[in-house]
Amino acid sequence: MRAFLNRSPALFSVLIFFFVVLACGCTKKRNGDYGLDLKSTLRINILTEPPSLDWNKSGDTTSALIQDNIMEGLVEYNLADPNLSLTPALATEWRFRKK
């Protein structure tokens, strides 16, 4: 090992620099971006930028992934019911009108 270090001190210096930079870059942060607590923050890696987050314009899976996580409807289907009855999501009550 000493023979290697005596022959190439420049390479040894580069390796030491690399390990110092690596050690500094791998430290844990207490707070993530925007001062959020990392233990209570959900982070999802998306591979591409969504073309649109407008419900009416988007038709791709990337936009749908984000929309499903940030938007909730007024009602949702009860999947345990064979008739798929509606249950409240954001709505607190609703009434059906007869025409």
N, CA, C and O atoms as CSV, one atom per row, in Angstrom:
chain,resi,resn,atom,element,x,y,z
A,1,MET,N,N,0.834,-1.192,0.000
A,1,MET,CA,C,0.000,0.000,0.000
A,1,MET,C,C,0.877,1.253,0.000
A,1,MET,O,O,0.576,2.229,-0.688
A,2,ARG,N,N,1.977,1.218,0.786
A,2,ARG,CA,C,2.877,2.388,0.817
A,2,ARG,C,C,3.529,2.629,-0.521
A,2,ARG,O,O,3.727,3.772,-0.933
A,3,ALA,N,N,3.861,1.547,-1.200
A,3,ALA,CA,C,4.478,1.705,-2.510
A,3,ALA,C,C,3.518,2.400,-3.465
A,3,ALA,O,O,3.937,3.223,-4.280
A,4,PHE,N,N,2.241,2.074,-3.369
A,4,PHE,CA,C,1.225,2.713,-4.209
A,4,PHE,C,C,1.125,4.202,-3.885
A,4,PHE,O,O,1.047,5.032,-4.791
A,5,LEU,N,N,1.126,4.543,-2.581
A,5,LEU,CA,C,1.000,5.944,-2.183
A,5,LEU,C,C,2.233,6.748,-2.549
A,5,LEU,O,O,2.119,7.927,-2.884
A,6,ASN,N,N,3.405,6.141,-2.492
A,6,ASN,CA,C,4.636,6.852,-2.849
A,6,ASN,C,C,4.719,7.098,-4.342
A,6,ASN,O,O,5.300,8.097,-4.767
A,7,ARG,N,N,4.148,6.208,-5.155
A,7,ARG,CA,C,4.227,6.361,-6.602
A,7,ARG,C,C,3.253,7.401,-7.146
A,7,ARG,O,O,3.559,8.077,-8.128
A,8,SER,N,N,2.094,7.535,-6.526
A,8,SER,CA,C,1.100,8.454,-7.095
A,8,SER,C,C,0.436,9.285,-5.994
A,8,SER,O,O,-0.701,9.005,-5.615
A,9,PRO,N,N,1.128,10.297,-5.479
A,9,PRO,CA,C,0.511,11.136,-4.452
A,9,PRO,C,C,-0.670,11.948,-4.996
A,9,PRO,O,O,-1.579,12.292,-4.240
A,10,ALA,N,N,-0.666,12.252,-6.281
A,10,ALA,CA,C,-1.776,13.011,-6.861
A,10,ALA,C,C,-3.052,12.170,-6.853
A,10,ALA,O,O,-4.132,12.680,-6.557
A,11,LEU,N,N,-2.928,10.890,-7.177
A,11,LEU,CA,C,-4.082,10.008,-7.153
A,11,LEU,C,C,-4.615,9.840,-5.739
A,11,LEU,O,O,-5.825,9.819,-5.513
A,12,PHE,N,N,-3.696,9.720,-4.795
A,12,PHE,CA,C,-4.087,9.624,-3.392
A,12,PHE,C,C,-4.835,10.883,-2.953
A,12,PHE,O,O,-5.833,10.789,-2.240
A,13,SER,N,N,-4.368,12.047,-3.367
A,13,SER,CA,C,-5.037,13.311,-3.018
A,13,SER,C,C,-6.439,13.374,-3.617
A,13,SER,O,O,-7.378,13.843,-2.972
A,14,VAL,N,N,-6.571,12.905,-4.838
A,14,VAL,CA,C,-7.876,12.900,-5.497
A,14,VAL,C,C,-8.825,11.953,-4.763
A,14,VAL,O,O,-9.996,12.280,-4.574
A,15,LEU,N,N,-8.336,10.790,-4.351
A,15,LEU,CA,C,-9.176,9.836,-3.617
A,15,LEU,C,C,-9.612,10.405,-2.269
A,15,LEU,O,O,-10.771,10.250,-1.883
A,16,ILE,N,N,-8.717,11.050,-1.558
A,16,ILE,CA,C,-9.065,11.674,-0.268
A,16,ILE,C,C,-10.112,12.756,-0.490
A,16,ILE,O,O,-11.085,12.832,0.259
A,17,PHE,N,N,-9.930,13.593,-1.505
A,17,PHE,CA,C,-10.902,14.643,-1.812
A,17,PHE,C,C,-12.270,14.036,-2.130
A,17,PHE,O,O,-13.293,14.534,-1.660
A,18,PHE,N,N,-12.291,12.970,-2.920
A,18,PHE,CA,C,-13.532,12.301,-3.278
A,18,PHE,C,C,-14.265,11.784,-2.038
A,18,PHE,O,O,-15.477,11.966,-1.915
A,19,PHE,N,N,-13.542,11.145,-1.125
A,19,PHE,CA,C,-14.174,10.606,0.071
A,19,PHE,C,C,-14.656,11.699,1.015
A,19,PHE,O,O,-15.669,11.520,1.691
A,20,VAL,N,N,-13.957,12.820,1.076
A,20,VAL,CA,C,-14.401,13.940,1.909
A,20,VAL,C,C,-15.686,14.532,1.342
A,20,VAL,O,O,-16.619,14.814,2.094
A,21,VAL,N,N,-15.745,14.721,0.038
A,21,VAL,CA,C,-16.956,15.249,-0.602
A,21,VAL,C,C,-18.110,14.267,-0.431
A,21,VAL,O,O,-19.241,14.677,-0.169
A,22,LEU,N,N,-17.836,12.992,-0.575
A,22,LEU,CA,C,-18.871,11.974,-0.409
A,22,LEU,C,C,-19.402,11.967,1.018
A,22,LEU,O,O,-20.609,11.852,1.230
A,23,ALA,N,N,-18.521,12.089,1.988
A,23,ALA,CA,C,-18.954,12.084,3.391
A,23,ALA,C,C,-19.788,13.322,3.720
A,23,ALA,O,O,-20.749,13.231,4.483
A,24,CYS,N,N,-19.436,14.458,3.163
A,24,CYS,CA,C,-20.207,15.685,3.429
A,24,CYS,C,C,-21.566,15.652,2.736
A,24,CYS,O,O,-22.539,16.199,3.255
A,25,GLY,N,N,-21.638,15.020,1.580
A,25,GLY,CA,C,-22.886,14.982,0.828
A,25,GLY,C,C,-23.879,13.960,1.351
A,25,GLY,O,O,-25.048,13.991,0.966
A,26,CYS,N,N,-23.450,13.070,2.203
A,26,CYS,CA,C,-24.331,12.002,2.681
A,26,CYS,C,C,-24.861,12.252,4.086
A,26,CYS,O,O,-25.368,11.328,4.722
A,27,THR,N,N,-24.758,13.460,4.574
A,27,THR,CA,C,-25.279,13.738,5.905
A,27,THR,C,C,-26.790,13.863,5.843
A,27,THR,O,O,-27.338,14.298,4.830
A,28,LYS,N,N,-27.464,13.486,6.916
A,28,LYS,CA,C,-28.926,13.564,6.971
A,28,LYS,C,C,-29.353,14.981,7.328
A,28,LYS,O,O,-28.720,15.665,8.132
A,29,LYS,N,N,-30.438,15.393,6.708
A,29,LYS,CA,C,-31.019,16.691,7.021
A,29,LYS,C,C,-32.114,16.509,8.058
A,29,LYS,O,O,-32.842,15.516,8.029
A,30,ARG,N,N,-32.231,17.446,8.959
A,30,ARG,CA,C,-33.322,17.383,9.939
A,30,ARG,C,C,-34.631,17.826,9.318
A,30,ARG,O,O,-35.673,17.225,9.581
A,31,ASN,N,N,-34.598,18.851,8.512
A,31,ASN,CA,C,-35.801,19.347,7.839
A,31,ASN,C,C,-35.593,19.273,6.343
A,31,ASN,O,O,-34.507,19.572,5.847
A,32,GLY,N,N,-36.612,18.882,5.633
A,32,GLY,CA,C,-36.535,18.794,4.187
A,32,GLY,C,C,-36.774,20.150,3.550
A,32,GLY,O,O,-36.598,21.192,4.181
A,33,ASP,N,N,-37.168,20.117,2.322
A,33,ASP,CA,C,-37.483,21.347,1.607
A,33,ASP,C,C,-38.658,22.054,2.263
A,33,ASP,O,O,-39.574,21.405,2.768
A,34,TYR,N,N,-38.635,23.340,2.258
A,34,TYR,CA,C,-39.699,24.190,2.785
A,34,TYR,C,C,-39.902,24.022,4.286
A,34,TYR,O,O,-40.969,24.376,4.788
A,35,GLY,N,N,-38.930,23.500,5.018
A,35,GLY,CA,C,-39.040,23.375,6.462
A,35,GLY,C,C,-40.008,22.296,6.923
A,35,GLY,O,O,-40.489,22.352,8.054
A,36,LEU,N,N,-40.308,21.310,6.071
A,36,LEU,CA,C,-41.236,20.247,6.439
A,36,LEU,C,C,-40.508,19.153,7.212
A,36,LEU,O,O,-39.328,18.895,6.974
A,37,ASP,N,N,-41.211,18.521,8.126
A,37,ASP,CA,C,-40.660,17.400,8.873
A,37,ASP,C,C,-40.627,16.173,7.964
A,37,ASP,O,O,-41.655,15.791,7.407
A,38,LEU,N,N,-39.463,15.556,7.811
A,38,LEU,CA,C,-39.327,14.437,6.890
A,38,LEU,C,C,-40.115,13.206,7.323
A,38,LEU,O,O,-40.496,12.398,6.476
A,39,LYS,N,N,-40.367,13.044,8.616
A,39,LYS,CA,C,-41.112,11.879,9.082
A,39,LYS,C,C,-42.597,11.967,8.735
A,39,LYS,O,O,-43.268,10.939,8.645
A,40,SER,N,N,-43.113,13.163,8.540
A,40,SER,CA,C,-44.539,13.315,8.233
A,40,SER,C,C,-44.768,13.825,6.811
A,40,SER,O,O,-45.846,14.336,6.507
A,41,THR,N,N,-43.775,13.694,5.941
A,41,THR,CA,C,-43.882,14.177,4.572
A,41,THR,C,C,-43.837,13.006,3.606
A,41,THR,O,O,-42.930,12.176,3.671
A,42,LEU,N,N,-44.808,12.938,2.716
A,42,LEU,CA,C,-44.834,11.916,1.681
A,42,LEU,C,C,-44.131,12.465,0.443
A,42,LEU,O,O,-44.493,13.521,-0.076
A,43,ARG,N,N,-43.131,11.739,-0.015
A,43,ARG,CA,C,-42.412,12.134,-1.218
A,43,ARG,C,C,-42.559,11.028,-2.249
A,43,ARG,O,O,-42.323,9.856,-1.957
A,44,ILE,N,N,-42.951,11.411,-3.459
A,44,ILE,CA,C,-43.134,10.454,-4.548
A,44,ILE,C,C,-42.248,10.901,-5.699
A,44,ILE,O,O,-42.288,12.060,-6.111
A,45,ASN,N,N,-41.459,9.989,-6.208
A,45,ASN,CA,C,-40.583,10.290,-7.335
A,45,ASN,C,C,-41.350,10.052,-8.632
A,45,ASN,O,O,-41.749,8.925,-8.929
A,46,ILE,N,N,-41.553,11.113,-9.395
A,46,ILE,CA,C,-42.163,10.964,-10.712
A,46,ILE,C,C,-41.056,11.114,-11.746
A,46,ILE,O,O,-40.143,11.922,-11.576
A,47,LEU,N,N,-41.140,10.341,-12.805
A,47,LEU,CA,C,-40.039,10.302,-13.763
A,47,LEU,C,C,-40.060,11.461,-14.743
A,47,LEU,O,O,-39.007,11.868,-15.235
A,48,THR,N,N,-41.232,12.000,-15.037
A,48,THR,CA,C,-41.325,13.090,-16.009
A,48,THR,C,C,-42.193,14.211,-15.446
A,48,THR,O,O,-42.949,14.017,-14.494
A,49,GLU,N,N,-42.068,15.360,-16.041
A,49,GLU,CA,C,-42.891,16.511,-15.675
A,49,GLU,C,C,-44.295,16.300,-16.240
A,49,GLU,O,O,-44.431,15.975,-17.419
A,50,PRO,N,N,-45.347,16.476,-15.425
A,50,PRO,CA,C,-46.703,16.286,-15.967
A,50,PRO,C,C,-47.049,17.388,-16.966
A,50,PRO,O,O,-46.785,18.561,-16.702
A,51,PRO,N,N,-47.628,17.032,-18.096
A,51,PRO,CA,C,-47.985,18.043,-19.090
A,51,PRO,C,C,-49.017,19.040,-18.579
A,51,PRO,O,O,-48.954,20.225,-18.904
A,52,SER,N,N,-49.974,18.557,-17.771
A,52,SER,CA,C,-51.024,19.430,-17.260
A,52,SER,C,C,-51.617,18.814,-16.005
A,52,SER,O,O,-51.704,17.593,-15.882
A,53,LEU,N,N,-52.025,19.673,-15.069
A,53,LEU,CA,C,-52.748,19.200,-13.900
A,53,LEU,C,C,-54.215,19.591,-13.972
A,53,LEU,O,O,-54.946,19.456,-12.990
A,54,ASP,N,N,-54.643,20.070,-15.123
A,54,ASP,CA,C,-56.045,20.409,-15.353
A,54,ASP,C,C,-56.807,19.127,-15.659
A,54,ASP,O,O,-56.441,18.380,-16.566
A,55,TRP,N,N,-57.877,18.876,-14.891
A,55,TRP,CA,C,-58.669,17.657,-15.074
A,55,TRP,C,C,-59.170,17.520,-16.503
A,55,TRP,O,O,-59.251,16.412,-17.034
A,56,ASN,N,N,-59.505,18.635,-17.122
A,56,ASN,CA,C,-60.110,18.599,-18.460
A,56,ASN,C,C,-59.093,18.384,-19.574
A,56,ASN,O,O,-59.456,17.932,-20.660
A,57,LYS,N,N,-57.832,18.699,-19.323
A,57,LYS,CA,C,-56.824,18.615,-20.369
A,57,LYS,C,C,-55.904,17.405,-20.243
A,57,LYS,O,O,-55.319,16.977,-21.238
A,58,SER,N,N,-55.767,16.857,-19.072
A,58,SER,CA,C,-54.782,15.788,-18.895
A,58,SER,C,C,-55.364,14.432,-19.255
A,58,SER,O,O,-56.533,14.144,-18.998
A,59,GLY,N,N,-54.524,13.617,-19.851
A,59,GLY,CA,C,-54.933,12.275,-20.208
A,59,GLY,C,C,-53.801,11.280,-20.037
A,59,GLY,O,O,-53.903,10.138,-20.485
A,60,ASP,N,N,-52.731,11.703,-19.397
A,60,ASP,CA,C,-51.571,10.840,-19.242
A,60,ASP,C,C,-51.490,10.288,-17.813
A,60,ASP,O,O,-52.167,10.779,-16.910
A,61,THR,N,N,-50.669,9.283,-17.626
A,61,THR,CA,C,-50.576,8.626,-16.317
A,61,THR,C,C,-49.827,9.458,-15.293
A,61,THR,O,O,-50.112,9.358,-14.099
A,62,THR,N,N,-48.875,10.278,-15.725
A,62,THR,CA,C,-48.133,11.118,-14.777
A,62,THR,C,C,-49.058,12.146,-14.145
A,62,THR,O,O,-49.043,12.327,-12.927
A,63,SER,N,N,-49.855,12.813,-14.951
A,63,SER,CA,C,-50.812,13.786,-14.425
A,63,SER,C,C,-51.840,13.098,-13.541
A,63,SER,O,O,-52.218,13.637,-12.501
A,64,ALA,N,N,-52.298,11.913,-13.939
A,64,ALA,CA,C,-53.298,11.181,-13.147
A,64,ALA,C,C,-52.739,10.783,-11.783
A,64,ALA,O,O,-53.464,10.816,-10.789
A,65,LEU,N,N,-51.467,10.410,-11.720
A,65,LEU,CA,C,-50.855,10.048,-10.447
A,65,LEU,C,C,-50.881,11.220,-9.477
A,65,LEU,O,O,-51.216,11.051,-8.304
A,66,ILE,N,N,-50.533,12.393,-9.957
A,66,ILE,CA,C,-50.518,13.574,-9.092
A,66,ILE,C,C,-51.937,13.997,-8.738
A,66,ILE,O,O,-52.211,14.325,-7.583
A,67,GLN,N,N,-52.839,13.993,-9.709
A,67,GLN,CA,C,-54.221,14.400,-9.453
A,67,GLN,C,C,-54.886,13.491,-8.434
A,67,GLN,O,O,-55.636,13.967,-7.582
A,68,ASP,N,N,-54.632,12.214,-8.504
A,68,ASP,CA,C,-55.233,11.282,-7.548
A,68,ASP,C,C,-54.732,11.517,-6.130
A,68,ASP,O,O,-55.439,11.219,-5.168
A,69,ASN,N,N,-53.521,12.045,-5.989
A,69,ASN,CA,C,-52.952,12.270,-4.665
A,69,ASN,C,C,-53.289,13.638,-4.080
A,69,ASN,O,O,-53.253,13.802,-2.860
A,70,ILE,N,N,-53.613,14.616,-4.910
A,70,ILE,CA,C,-53.869,15.955,-4.366
A,70,ILE,C,C,-55.322,16.387,-4.456
A,70,ILE,O,O,-55.703,17.382,-3.840
A,71,MET,N,N,-56.137,15.668,-5.205
A,71,MET,CA,C,-57.532,16.065,-5.356
A,71,MET,C,C,-58.448,14.935,-4.910
A,71,MET,O,O,-58.188,13.764,-5.190
A,72,GLU,N,N,-59.509,15.291,-4.222
A,72,GLU,CA,C,-60.484,14.304,-3.785
A,72,GLU,C,C,-61.855,14.769,-4.239
A,72,GLU,O,O,-62.142,15.966,-4.233
A,73,GLY,N,N,-62.690,13.840,-4.626
A,73,GLY,CA,C,-64.016,14.174,-5.104
A,73,GLY,C,C,-64.993,14.445,-3.972
A,73,GLY,O,O,-64.659,14.274,-2.799
A,74,LEU,N,N,-66.195,14.865,-4.325
A,74,LEU,CA,C,-67.230,15.110,-3.327
A,74,LEU,C,C,-67.762,13.809,-2.756
A,74,LEU,O,O,-68.049,13.719,-1.562
A,75,VAL,N,N,-67.895,12.798,-3.611
A,75,VAL,CA,C,-68.370,11.478,-3.172
A,75,VAL,C,C,-67.448,10.420,-3.765
A,75,VAL,O,O,-66.691,10.682,-4.700
A,76,GLU,N,N,-67.530,9.204,-3.193
A,76,GLU,CA,C,-66.765,8.088,-3.735
A,76,GLU,C,C,-67.625,6.834,-3.708
A,76,GLU,O,O,-68.632,6.782,-3.002
A,77,TYR,N,N,-67.238,5.844,-4.461
A,77,TYR,CA,C,-67.987,4.592,-4.512
A,77,TYR,C,C,-67.641,3.715,-3.315
A,77,TYR,O,O,-66.482,3.624,-2.912
A,78,ASN,N,N,-68.649,3.079,-2.758
A,78,ASN,CA,C,-68.460,2.107,-1.688
A,78,ASN,C,C,-68.175,0.763,-2.354
A,78,ASN,O,O,-69.098,0.110,-2.842
A,79,LEU,N,N,-66.918,0.344,-2.380
A,79,LEU,CA,C,-66.535,-0.870,-3.090
A,79,LEU,C,C,-66.976,-2.136,-2.381
A,79,LEU,O,O,-66.970,-3.210,-2.982
A,80,ALA,N,N,-67.362,-2.033,-1.104
A,80,ALA,CA,C,-67.860,-3.199,-0.370
A,80,ALA,C,C,-69.308,-3.505,-0.723
A,80,ALA,O,O,-69.781,-4.618,-0.495
A,81,ASP,N,N,-70.011,-2.529,-1.274
A,81,ASP,CA,C,-71.423,-2.702,-1.646
A,81,ASP,C,C,-71.505,-3.245,-3.076
A,81,ASP,O,O,-70.867,-2.687,-3.969
A,82,PRO,N,N,-72.269,-4.312,-3.319
A,82,PRO,CA,C,-72.389,-4.848,-4.689
A,82,PRO,C,C,-73.022,-3.851,-5.653
A,82,PRO,O,O,-72.772,-3.915,-6.857
A,83,ASN,N,N,-73.847,-2.924,-5.136
A,83,ASN,CA,C,-74.474,-1.913,-5.993
A,83,ASN,C,C,-73.608,-0.674,-6.177
A,83,ASN,O,O,-74.005,0.258,-6.876
A,84,LEU,N,N,-72.440,-0.652,-5.562
A,84,LEU,CA,C,-71.519,0.493,-5.633
A,84,LEU,C,C,-72.211,1.805,-5.249
A,84,LEU,O,O,-72.212,2.771,-6.012
A,85,SER,N,N,-72.791,1.814,-4.067
A,85,SER,CA,C,-73.474,3.020,-3.600
A,85,SER,C,C,-72.455,4.124,-3.332
A,85,SER,O,O,-71.265,3.862,-3.159
A,86,LEU,N,N,-72.942,5.358,-3.302
A,86,LEU,CA,C,-72.080,6.505,-3.059
A,86,LEU,C,C,-71.945,6.765,-1.569
A,86,LEU,O,O,-72.910,6.642,-0.815
A,87,THR,N,N,-70.744,7.126,-1.156
A,87,THR,CA,C,-70.483,7.527,0.231
A,87,THR,C,C,-69.818,8.889,0.207
A,87,THR,O,O,-69.165,9.230,-0.780
A,88,PRO,N,N,-69.963,9.680,1.264
A,88,PRO,CA,C,-69.364,11.015,1.248
A,88,PRO,C,C,-67.842,10.968,1.318
A,88,PRO,O,O,-67.257,10.153,2.030
A,89,ALA,N,N,-67.232,11.851,0.571
A,89,ALA,CA,C,-65.787,12.053,0.654
A,89,ALA,C,C,-65.570,13.466,1.215
A,89,ALA,O,O,-65.313,13.622,2.409
A,90,LEU,N,N,-65.670,14.476,0.375
A,90,LEU,CA,C,-65.617,15.855,0.863
A,90,LEU,C,C,-67.007,16.410,1.163
A,90,LEU,O,O,-67.149,17.324,1.974
A,91,ALA,N,N,-68.010,15.873,0.526
A,91,ALA,CA,C,-69.379,16.342,0.764
A,91,ALA,C,C,-69.864,15.863,2.124
A,91,ALA,O,O,-69.588,14.735,2.532
A,92,THR,N,N,-70.580,16.718,2.812
A,92,THR,CA,C,-71.141,16.331,4.107
A,92,THR,C,C,-72.562,15.816,3.956
A,92,THR,O,O,-73.012,14.988,4.749
A,93,GLU,N,N,-73.267,16.296,2.953
A,93,GLU,CA,C,-74.627,15.826,2.681
A,93,GLU,C,C,-74.993,16.181,1.254
A,93,GLU,O,O,-74.392,17.073,0.655
A,94,TRP,N,N,-75.982,15.482,0.709
A,94,TRP,CA,C,-76.520,15.804,-0.599
A,94,TRP,C,C,-77.944,15.284,-0.679
A,94,TRP,O,O,-78.354,14.383,0.053
A,95,ARG,N,N,-78.673,15.886,-1.594
A,95,ARG,CA,C,-80.079,15.515,-1.781
A,95,ARG,C,C,-80.301,15.228,-3.257
A,95,ARG,O,O,-79.742,15.889,-4.131
A,96,PHE,N,N,-81.133,14.223,-3.509
A,96,PHE,CA,C,-81.508,13.895,-4.876
A,96,PHE,C,C,-82.783,14.640,-5.210
A,96,PHE,O,O,-83.706,14.706,-4.398
A,97,ARG,N,N,-82.833,15.198,-6.403
A,97,ARG,CA,C,-84.031,15.907,-6.851
A,97,ARG,C,C,-84.789,15.030,-7.835
A,97,ARG,O,O,-84.199,14.387,-8.703
A,98,LYS,N,N,-86.083,15.017,-7.686
A,98,LYS,CA,C,-86.926,14.349,-8.662
A,98,LYS,C,C,-87.434,15.395,-9.625
A,98,LYS,O,O,-87.864,16.469,-9.204
A,99,LYS,N,N,-87.392,15.103,-10.903
A,99,LYS,CA,C,-87.831,16.079,-11.899
A,99,LYS,C,C,-89.292,15.984,-12.159
A,99,LYS,O,O,-89.824,16.738,-12.974
